[in-house]
Amino acid sequence: MLNLIKYEFVKKYKFVLITMIVSALLNIFLITKGASGSSFFLIIFPMVMAILYIGDIIKMYSDDLNKKSGYMLFMTPNSGYKIIVSKLLTAVIEGFAILLLYFIFIIINGTYINIVLGANINFSDIIYAVDKLVSGSLGFNLAHVFIFLLTALLFLISFLTTAYTAMTIRKSIFSEIKYGGALSFIIFILLNWAISYVSSKLSGLFTPFYYYFEFTTWPTVSEFFRILMPANALFIVQIILLTLCSGYLLEKKINL
């Protein structure tokens, strides 16, 4: 598994390196424009990176399925299940790396903006703000943030498994049909429709969870967890089923 993840990053290290260099140069250029340029970078960076990130992880899997370079991967003594899981783990690690990079940019640009605006940066104030966050004095704490990030991560993985499954179905069951890209997109839409339909039917089972909440104040950690639990449960079931489906098709039906 580790070798497969390493192989994924070896294939994309040039793209990652170029993206990091361009991002840093763009940030430096916009910083020269003042606080407005720095603020603009913080707004535009996550949007551009989200597009590049989703496009990259989908393109990498598509290339493995449709180009000759994929033979090297599928000829290794690894099961289809290992291959698909390794790709999902690679995508998650890459996503965390992007968040870390963005966090660094926030610190750099946030400090610069405060200096330009004449604000005094006091270390004790930073400690005080962190203490308020941890203690929950702001109305929410790190547990709320963790639960939200967990939900976001599960949503991302479920999205990837849907995209991967659509491409795998097209390359296995419908491998002889032309216009593979368009067919993959149609299958992706149909899968999302089916998942949404089933989810809407199952959501009725969780309706009682919402009868006891009065949203006049920020929910407690346990309430927040219960609110997001139905969505998280459905994401987990979707991830497991679609991963097993993709792994089986890669193992038994793939037509390279």
SEBAVEX-138665 format. One line per 10 residues: number of its first residue (from 1); their letters; for each residue x negated, y, z of C-alpha. Coordinates in nm, 2 decimals. Layout:
// residues N
NUM = a = X/Y/Z; ...
// end
This chain:
// residues 256
1 = mlnlikyefv = 0.00/0.00/0.00; -0.28/0.24/0.09; -0.46/0.17/-0.23; -0.14/0.25/-0.43; -0.10/0.58/-0.25; -0.46/0.66/-0.31; -0.42/0.58/-0.68; -0.12/0.82/-0.70; -0.32/1.10/-0.55; -0.62/1.03/-0.77
11 = kkykfvlitm = -0.40/1.07/-1.08; -0.28/1.41/-0.97; -0.57/1.57/-0.79; -0.65/1.80/-1.08; -0.30/1.93/-1.10; -0.29/1.98/-0.72; -0.63/2.16/-0.72; -0.53/2.39/-1.01; -0.20/2.47/-0.83; -0.38/2.56/-0.51
21 = ivsallnifl = -0.63/2.78/-0.68; -0.37/2.96/-0.89; -0.15/3.01/-0.58; -0.45/3.16/-0.38; -0.55/3.39/-0.67; -0.19/3.50/-0.72; -0.16/3.57/-0.34; -0.48/3.78/-0.35; -0.35/3.97/-0.65; -0.01/4.05/-0.49
31 = itkgasgssf = -0.18/4.14/-0.16; -0.35/4.42/-0.35; -0.01/4.56/-0.42; 0.06/4.62/-0.06; 0.32/4.47/0.18; 0.59/4.45/-0.09; 0.36/4.23/-0.30; 0.28/4.01/-0.01; 0.65/3.97/0.08; 0.73/3.90/-0.28
41 = fliifpmvma = 0.48/3.61/-0.28; 0.63/3.46/0.03; 0.97/3.46/-0.14; 0.87/3.34/-0.48; 0.61/3.07/-0.37; 0.85/2.82/-0.22; 1.09/2.85/-0.52; 0.82/2.79/-0.78; 0.66/2.51/-0.57; 0.99/2.33/-0.53
51 = ilyigdiikm = 1.04/2.33/-0.91; 0.68/2.21/-0.97; 0.70/1.95/-0.69; 1.02/1.79/-0.82; 0.90/1.80/-1.18; 0.57/1.65/-1.09; 0.69/1.35/-0.89; 0.96/1.27/-1.15; 0.71/1.31/-1.44; 0.45/1.08/-1.27
61 = ysddlnkksg = 0.70/0.80/-1.24; 0.83/0.86/-1.59; 0.48/0.84/-1.73; 0.42/0.51/-1.55; 0.73/0.36/-1.70; 0.69/0.50/-2.05; 0.32/0.55/-2.12; 0.04/0.30/-2.16; -0.12/0.42/-1.84; 0.16/0.25/-1.66
71 = ymlfmtpnsg = 0.03/-0.09/-1.76; -0.26/-0.05/-1.52; -0.02/0.00/-1.23; 0.23/-0.28/-1.31; -0.05/-0.53/-1.39; -0.19/-0.50/-1.04; -0.09/-0.78/-0.79; 0.17/-0.56/-0.62; 0.54/-0.62/-0.60; 0.79/-0.38/-0.74
81 = ykiivskllt = 0.90/-0.30/-0.39; 0.55/-0.19/-0.29; 0.51/0.02/-0.60; 0.84/0.22/-0.54; 0.78/0.26/-0.17; 0.42/0.38/-0.23; 0.56/0.65/-0.47; 0.81/0.76/-0.22; 0.55/0.79/0.06; 0.32/0.98/-0.18
91 = aviegfaill = 0.60/1.22/-0.25; 0.67/1.27/0.12; 0.30/1.33/0.20; 0.27/1.58/-0.09; 0.58/1.76/0.04; 0.43/1.79/0.39; 0.11/1.92/0.23; 0.30/2.19/0.04; 0.48/2.29/0.37; 0.14/2.32/0.54
101 = lyfifiiing = 0.01/2.53/0.26; 0.31/2.76/0.28; 0.27/2.78/0.66; -0.09/2.90/0.61; 0.03/3.16/0.35; 0.30/3.28/0.60; 0.03/3.34/0.87; -0.20/3.52/0.63; 0.06/3.74/0.47; 0.26/3.79/0.79
111 = tyinivlgan = -0.06/3.92/0.96; -0.14/4.14/0.66; 0.21/4.29/0.65; 0.21/4.37/1.02; -0.13/4.54/0.98; -0.01/4.74/0.68; 0.30/4.85/0.86; 0.10/4.96/1.17; 0.23/4.69/1.40; 0.00/4.58/1.69
121 = infsdiiyav = -0.06/4.21/1.68; -0.08/4.10/2.04; -0.17/3.74/2.12; 0.04/3.75/2.43; 0.34/3.84/2.23; 0.29/3.53/2.01; 0.26/3.31/2.32; 0.58/3.47/2.45; 0.77/3.40/2.12; 0.65/3.04/2.12
131 = dklvsgslgf = 0.76/3.00/2.48; 1.11/3.13/2.40; 1.13/2.89/2.11; 1.03/2.59/2.32; 1.25/2.68/2.62; 1.55/2.74/2.39; 1.59/3.10/2.49; 1.66/3.19/2.13; 1.97/2.96/2.12; 1.78/2.68/1.96
141 = nlahvfifll = 1.45/2.50/2.02; 1.20/2.27/1.86; 1.44/1.98/1.88; 1.69/2.16/1.66; 1.41/2.23/1.41; 1.30/1.87/1.42; 1.65/1.74/1.36; 1.70/1.98/1.07; 1.36/1.89/0.91; 1.45/1.52/0.95
151 = tallflisfl = 1.77/1.57/0.76; 1.59/1.77/0.49; 1.33/1.49/0.46; 1.60/1.22/0.43; 1.78/1.43/0.17; 1.46/1.47/-0.03; 1.39/1.09/-0.02; 1.75/1.01/-0.12; 1.72/1.25/-0.41; 1.40/1.08/-0.53
161 = ttaytamtir = 1.54/0.73/-0.49; 1.83/0.83/-0.71; 1.61/0.98/-0.98; 1.37/0.68/-0.97; 1.66/0.43/-0.98; 1.81/0.61/-1.28; 1.48/0.59/-1.47; 1.42/0.23/-1.37; 1.77/0.12/-1.48; 1.71/0.29/-1.82
171 = ksifseikyg = 1.37/0.12/-1.86; 1.49/-0.22/-1.76; 1.86/-0.28/-1.84; 1.88/-0.03/-2.13; 1.52/-0.05/-2.25; 1.62/-0.10/-2.61; 1.84/0.21/-2.63; 1.69/0.53/-2.79; 1.68/0.87/-2.63; 1.56/0.74/-2.30
181 = galsfiifil = 1.53/1.08/-2.13; 1.89/1.18/-2.20; 2.01/0.83/-2.09; 1.81/0.86/-1.77; 1.98/1.19/-1.69; 2.32/1.05/-1.76; 2.26/0.75/-1.54; 2.13/1.00/-1.27; 2.45/1.20/-1.29; 2.66/0.88/-1.27
191 = lnwaisyvss = 2.47/0.75/-0.97; 2.52/1.08/-0.79; 2.89/1.08/-0.87; 2.92/0.73/-0.74; 2.73/0.81/-0.43; 2.94/1.12/-0.37; 3.26/0.92/-0.42; 3.16/0.65/-0.17; 3.03/0.90/0.08; 3.36/1.09/0.07
201 = klsglftpfy = 3.54/0.77/0.14; 3.31/0.68/0.43; 3.31/1.03/0.58; 3.65/0.96/0.71; 3.50/0.71/0.95; 3.30/0.99/1.11; 3.57/1.25/1.13; 3.63/1.20/1.51; 3.27/1.33/1.57; 3.39/1.68/1.47
211 = yyfefttwpt = 3.70/1.71/1.68; 3.51/1.80/2.00; 3.30/2.09/1.87; 3.39/2.46/1.91; 3.14/2.66/1.71; 3.15/2.98/1.92; 2.79/2.93/2.02; 2.49/2.75/1.88; 2.54/2.37/1.93; 2.33/2.19/2.18
221 = vseffrilmp = 2.07/1.94/2.06; 2.30/1.64/2.12; 2.58/1.82/1.93; 2.35/1.92/1.65; 2.24/1.56/1.62; 2.59/1.43/1.61; 2.69/1.68/1.35; 2.42/1.57/1.12; 2.43/1.20/1.21; 2.69/1.10/0.94
231 = analfivqii = 2.49/1.26/0.66; 2.16/1.11/0.79; 2.32/0.77/0.82; 2.44/0.79/0.46; 2.10/0.91/0.34; 1.93/0.62/0.51; 2.17/0.36/0.36; 2.13/0.52/0.02; 1.75/0.51/0.04; 1.74/0.15/0.15
241 = lltlcsgyll = 1.99/0.03/-0.12; 1.84/0.23/-0.41; 1.48/0.13/-0.31; 1.58/-0.23/-0.31; 1.75/-0.19/-0.64; 1.45/-0.02/-0.80; 1.21/-0.27/-0.65; 1.41/-0.56/-0.78; 1.43/-0.41/-1.13; 1.06/-0.34/-1.13
251 = ekkinl = 0.99/-0.69/-1.02; 1.23/-0.88/-1.24; 1.37/-0.67/-1.53; 1.11/-0.40/-1.62; 1.03/-0.39/-1.99; 0.71/-0.20/-2.06
// end
